[in-house]
């Protein structure tokens, strides 16, 4: 049986607010969970340190213990803030542009058209190869760049193939029809999750269509077919009044109703004896 087409997980607010009707999302992801290692590791170390110091304080130094615990709650607030930022920030690449949506209270959208991208460097540190994240550095033709570095991208090999499949589509403009077929094939092959890396450091092969643990409980995340916008599939016919139609249009409701009634009232004669005549 054919494998089901992969789908992207994307924030519903980004899909509705920032993407155009005819845009096709190619990559949509939050940053890798490794971005949260430092704040929560700091929180754990601070908790152990404060607990150890508070256990050896006498009654005369009770005020110092209170100050230490207040400081630990500040570190806790910093970790929660970083978690909320991680949940809110998204990197999205479509067939037209790249977007970086960030900011918790004041939301910002950095955008770069694909036709302005002159170079894209892709690198992975040792920790990135072990944990499964990478870093993109974009170069554009303009002087001022709205977005340059995109770090902590999960499953970066697959995303690199997807973005390259869109970037290289402009090299095939000779025959429009055959060019469209080649671009469609290139995108579909780029989405083929059966292509696996042979990197010995690679330990994570989680594709976009497999939701993460936090995404399973996030109502803001929806699944979108990568080659067809889900919003286009949700369009429905809406009833209109006869007065709303242009004057040169014809109202065919009565003709259509008579045609349906004639179809329902039509009878078909059936021979009860299927034996052929001799």
PERAKA-V282312 format. One record per residue. RES is the residue in one small letter. PHI is phi as a letter, one per 40 degrees, with the letter a starting at -180 (* if undefined). BURIAL is I if it has 16 or more other C-alpha atoms within 10 Angstrom, else O. Layout:
# PERAKA-V282312
{{RES PHI BURIAL} {RES PHI BURIAL}}
This chain:
# PERAKA-V282312
{{x * O} {x c O} {x c O} {x c O} {x c O} {x c I} {x b I} {x c I} {x c I} {x a I} {x c I} {x c O} {x c O} {x c I} {x c I} {x c O} {x c O} {x b O} {x c I} {x c O} {x c O} {x b O} {x c I} {x b I} {x c I} {x b I} {x b I} {x a I} {x a I} {x c I} {x c I} {x c I} {x c O} {x c O} {x c I} {x c O} {x c O} {x c O} {x c I} {x c I} {x c O} {x c O} {x c I} {x c O} {x c O} {x c I} {x c I} {x c O} {x c O} {x c I} {x c O} {x c O} {x c O} {x c I} {x c O} {x b O} {x c O} {x c O} {x c O} {x c O} {x b O} {x c O} {x c O} {x c O} {x c I} {x c O} {x c O} {x c I} {x c I} {x c O} {x c O} {x c I} {x c O} {x c O} {x c I} {x c I} {x c O} {x c I} {x c I} {x c O} {x c O} {x c I} {x c I} {x c O} {x c O} {x c I} {x c I} {x c I} {x c I} {x b I} {x b I} {x b I} {x b I} {x b I} {x c I} {x b I} {x a I} {x b I} {x b I} {x b I} {x b I} {x a I} {x h O} {x c O} {x c O} {x b O} {x c O} {x b O} {x b I} {x c O} {x b I} {x b I} {x c O} {x c I} {x c O} {x c O} {x c I} {x c O} {x a O} {x b I} {x c O} {x b O} {x a O} {x b I} {x c O} {x c O} {x c O} {x c I} {x c I} {x c O} {x c I} {x g I} {x a I} {x a I} {x b I} {x b I} {x b O} {x b I} {x b I} {x b I} {x c O} {x c O} {x c O} {x c O} {x b O} {x c O} {x a I} {x b O} {x b O} {x b O} {x b I} {x f I} {x c I} {x c I} {x f I} {x c I} {x c I} {x c I} {x c I} {x c I} {x c I} {x c I} {x c I} {x c O} {x c I} {x c I} {x c I} {x c O} {x c I} {x c O} {x c O} {x b O} {x b O} {x c O} {x b O} {x c O} {x c O} {x c O} {x c I} {x c O} {x c O} {x c O} {x c I} {x c I} {x c O} {x c I} {x c I} {x c I} {x c O} {x c I} {x c I} {x c O} {x c I} {x c O} {x c O} {x b O} {x c O} {x b O} {x c O} {x c O} {x c O} {x c I} {x b O} {x b O} {x b O} {x c O} {x c I} {x c I} {x c O} {x c O} {x c I} {x c O} {x c O} {x c O} {x c I} {x c O} {x b O} {x b O} {x c O} {x c O} {x c I} {x b I} {x b I} {x b I} {x c I} {x c I} {x b I} {x a O} {x c I} {x c O} {x c O} {x c O} {x c O} {x c O} {x c O} {x b O} {x c O} {x b O} {x c O} {x b O} {x c O} {x c O} {x c O} {x c O} {x c O} {x c O} {x c O} {x c O} {x c O} {x b O} {x c O} {x b O} {x c O} {x c O} {x c O} {x c O} {x c O} {x c O} {x c O} {x c O} {x c O} {x c O} {x c O} {x c O} {x c O} {x c O} {x b O} {x b O} {x c O} {x b O} {x c O} {x c O} {x b O} {x c O} {x c O} {x c O} {x c O} {x b O}}
